[in-house]
Amino acid sequence: MPRDELPVPPNVERMMGPEDCRGSTLAAMSASIPDYPARAWDRGRQGWVVVRFHVYSDGSVHRARVHRAVPDGPFNRATERAVSSWQFAPLEGVDVLENCVVMFEFRAGEVHIR
């Protein structure tokens, strides 16, 4: 049972600049959701994590990193690992999409992408 209140999540669209993740359409070939860390669940932790990443022309993800997380720490590793494993269809017309953004919400033992 959660002991933490779910922190108010940020507006992800406001975190993106005008050139972030622009130039081609992303089509996910595989995109696993992170596992809810057992330790966080046992402690009743809830929160969210925003991850920034680049997508190269072959559809592979690079430089997945936590941009912002509340609380900072318990969900970071799981989200970076999941996003790093994502694969998109090859990009058309660009070599790389930089600073793509995704947010995960960890709530009551479930993980949702926002």
C-alpha positions, -999 to +999 in steps of 0.1 A: +000+000+000+015+034-009+027+055+019+038+085-003+014+109-019+020+110-057+040+142-064+024+165-089+039+157-123+053+184-145+040+195-179+063+176-201+055+197-232+069+227-214+102+209-209+107+206-246+124+233-266+113+242-302+140+220-318+138+190-294+129+157-310+120+173-343+125+163-379+111+128-382+083+107-368+091+082-341+075+047-345+083+024-317+093-012-327+099-021-290+094+000-260+092-018-227+079+000-196+102+000-166+096-024-138+084-010-105+114-014-083+107-039-055+124-018-029+103+013-038+072-008-037+081-023-003+086+012+011+054+025-004+072+050-027+054+067-056+067+093-080+075+102-116+106+103-138+113+124-169+139+109-192+156+127-222+172+106-250+185+108-285+174+085-314+199+077-341+190+071-378+189+033-373+162+038-346+185+030-316+183+051-284+214+068-270+221+090-240+190+081-221+193+100-189+170+112-161+162+149-166+140+153-135+126+129-109+105+132-078+115+117-056+150+116-070+166+081-069+143+052-064+130+049-100+159+064-119+179+033-128+148+013-139+137+041-163+171+047-178+175+010-184+141+006-200+144+036-223+180+026-233+165-007-246+139+009-268+141+005-306+123+027-331+119+023-369+147+039-389+144+076-391+136+093-424+154+124-435+175+130-404+206+115-387+195+120-352+166+132-331+179+150-300+164+156-266+133+134-270+113+133-237+092+108-220+077+107-185+069+076-164+045+077-134+051+051-107+018+048-087+006+021-064+027-006-079+019+003-115+040+022-141+024+044-167+039+063-196+027+099-199 
